[in-house]
Amino acid sequence: MFRKRLENFSNYTTPQIECLVKADANENLLELPEELKNIILDTLKNSISNLCFYPEINSQPLKEALARFYNLKNENFIVGNGSDQIIQLIVQACCEEDDQVFFLYPSFTMYRITAELFDVGFCFFDFTSQWEIDIDKIIDRIKTNEKIKVIFIDTPNNPTGIAWSTENLKALVEAFPSKLVVIDNAYGEYSDIDYIEFVRRYNNTIILKTFSKIGFAGIRCGYGIANENIIKNLHKVKPPYNVNILTQHIAIKVLENFEILKDNIKFIKNERDKMIQKLKGYYCVIQSEANFVTVVDEYADKIFEYLVTNKILVKKFDVGSHKLLRITLGKPQDNDIIIENLIRFKKEKA
Ligand SMILES: *Cc1c(COP(=O)(O)O)cnc(C)c1O
């Protein structure tokens, strides 16, 4: 009854582990500012009489808000049910059977999962042993594979937090004018590097953004920014009405009142830099530009269990011979609990 492909296919899952400190999913767990809460409550109240209607088929009102926010045109945007959906649309629009997508290893799991789901191949390239991006080797690797149609670059990278310099990214984009380079900027708000000029300069890039990592994972809303031709083609494979009315209205208000969120984002960046400083003496900590901190440790499995025993949930990754723990920043008291536990583990072990 089902496609052969599905027999051994496993979709994205997250473990349901009971915890007091949830630091596993890169959500922004700070309380929303009261002012923004009230604005959103008002808009939900006003939306109630529109629930009988389908939403605008291509999220036009939200695109207009995005165009104002970025000082671009409506035609530069596509909106999805999370940026996960845009990743899916890109694979559907660009890849035929036998084509491949490229990504770094490690990077966001959905690139591989989406490729597999659509019977598209994939290939990847590692960071250096010092967790650096070897741009020359990456370009060489891609050059040897004609089948690659799409290059996924998450910057800041998930799960390391490493951001690509604009120089490296330019070299990549310019090396492959006929491949689509996806700049997945899900954590962009937490980094100082701005890639928006790529949309104006190059016609083979799309930037992906999301509301998920800035306090609105629950509304499922992400978007792509690119030139009109890319956007037009992605719309051809987009399901109609893919973003619901409530989500659109909330997203518009978040954009219109973004100033109110800025302190919250600044606060997390500050907590991140503090956590990196405090853990540095005990762990190999990667320099993150996202809302999480990642440590590399051969005892990651034990540390993970130790944290779970203490009701703390982080995310663990096996990356080749390395083991990583990715810790989402949250409320300061929770961040402190995590730091205490991580340091206590090292002291007890030593
Ligand atoms: C979380 C994440 C996304 C997915 O965002 P949604 O909008 O929630 O689907 C995309 N890319 C990266 C790198 C992420 O970490």
The ligand as a Gaussian input file, in Angstrom:
#p B3LYP/6-31G(d) Opt

LIG

0 1
 C       14.651000      25.363000      13.673000
 C       15.255000      25.430000      12.349000
 C       14.468000      25.550000      11.195000
 C       12.988000      25.281000      11.206000
 O       12.233000      26.308000      11.504000
 P       10.663000      26.223000      11.468000
 O       10.301000      27.565000      10.936000
 O       10.251000      26.004000      12.876000
 O       10.214000      25.129000      10.562000
 C       15.094000      25.720000       9.985000
 N       16.428000      25.729000       9.890000
 C       17.215000      25.585000      10.968000
 C       18.694000      25.605000      10.808000
 C       16.649000      25.417000      12.226000
 O       17.437000      25.213000      13.285000

